[in-house]
């Protein structure tokens, strides 16, 4: 197996085990067995459990950074770009539920020995990228001139983050309608909820 393929398998299995069992309840022996490698191979590639955990979390954070940049990098109006972001973000969460669960536990650790990770920096990077999109919408008169840019960006991210969490954690029957949910978010966001 190629080196990159081996690391991918280890990261995938470590994501699954850390997300489902927690940091403290997951041993290097279990991680090695799940990845189909020996413990020395695991130690060779990652050093120890803490390094493996941090590498896995940072891998998923960089995946989200890439997704946000790619979803917003395309041309179009602010509404179209925000819809692409919402659909991509919710689809990614629904498709990679273990990664989302892991990132949630990183923000709210229950294991005393779990390494601390600055997940807030991920949110701040999303805010920075979305702020540019919103500013362009202001500059092109697509948004209200009196808009509080910071509040609007945080409100939008909050709506999308909660939809992403619902796609993973809600006990709804049947498949989650990602596009329909994104359209509802955009409708509420742009039209408001007032009568």
HELIX and SHEET records of a PDB file:
HELIX    1   1 UNK A    3  UNK A   21  1                                  19    
HELIX    2   2 UNK A   28  UNK A   35  1                                   8    
HELIX    3   3 UNK A   39  UNK A   46  1                                   8    
HELIX    4   4 UNK A   49  UNK A   72  1                                  24    
HELIX    5   5 UNK A   78  UNK A   95  1                                  18    
HELIX    6   6 UNK A   97  UNK A  107  1                                  11    
HELIX    7   7 UNK A  120  UNK A  139  1                                  20    
HELIX    8   8 UNK A  149  UNK A  169  1                                  21    
HELIX    9   9 UNK A  178  UNK A  191  1                                  14    
END                                                                             
